[in-house]
Amino acid sequence: MATILSKISAIFIIMAVGFALNKSKMIPSSAIPPMITLLVWITTPCLIYSSITTREYNPDILTSTIEMFIMSLLYFALTLVLGFLLCKHLFKVPGQDLGVYVASFAGINNGFMGYPVTQAIFGQHLFYYMIMFNIVLNVYIYSVCPLIIHMGEKGHKFNAKGLIKTIANPSTIICVVSMVMLINGLQLPSFLFESIEMIGEITVPLSMLVLGMQLAESKVMAVFKNYKLVIISALKMLLIPAGTFLMVNWLPIATEVKLITVFGAAFPCAVIISAIVQMEKKNAQLAAEMVALTTLMSVITIPVIAMFLSSYYGL
């Protein structure tokens, strides 16, 4: 427990440093886009490659990987239904914003935030399953999410070409390549692998610095006036992980899959969703506010959930 708490404290201290750097103007906001580019195109693919190819392939990995995909699909199906019921029937949000609320409620930041946090807290072994979870997340964000955002509107068409283009991102491509190499027992020369591994290790501190800087830019306190948004965000951060735990804990699946399914459900709204909402010409401000609120709440909820899961499953 002490080890987990120490790791959690370390990564959130890095986030606090990023927050302070942005607030003090030591690193301007203009530095965030190139830092994100570095993360997306270089360090995260390197982290994924080194994490997958260092595993030893066996039939159990194939079984647990399939289980992870199934759990991920069930997660998004159920959270979309729950989000719709809560937002439409309980909170009765405005019709024009219903799709934005529901899409944001189901969306999770399992890549940009989930990768470094999972890798830092639970190590390479469980990080592999978060990568698998993120593949399904990408399908949700780039195919289902735009449709949900336009919920209730007539004439909105599915963009298959755009889906293929956005899913074919560096992380997904390197994941497929790494899985092929793992299954076939292929390895890069040691000097090249060590270089890739070292670059991948930059991901955790760099990601948390960027998250801290992004949080510093958000006007979080101003959105607390929207009580519906606050309550829906709180339910997302508390109800979803608790409900996911109750649903998966009794299933006859690998313990690692159970833990990552629950832990993945604990992450805040994905930043990319606000960008997609803006591209779809809907209420991007609302989506950005949910991203900021849930990210702020996650500073408290993620450590608590991580310590509970670590203690309960003994991993």
Secondary structure by P-SEA (a helix, b strand, c coil): caaaaaaaaaaaaaaaaaaaaaaaccccccaaaaaaaaaaccaaaaaaaaaaaaccccaaaaaaaaaaaaaaaaaaaaaaaaaaaaacccccccccaaaaaaaaaacccccccaaaaaaaaccccaaaaaaaaaaaaaaaaccaaaaaaacccccccccaaaaaaaaccaaaaaaaaaaaaaaacccccaaaaaaaaaaaaaaaaaaaaaaaaaaaaccccccccaaaaaaaaaaaacaaaaaaaaacccccccaaaaaaaaaaaaccccaaaaaaaaaaccaaaaaaaaaaaaaaaaacaaaaaaaaaaaaacc
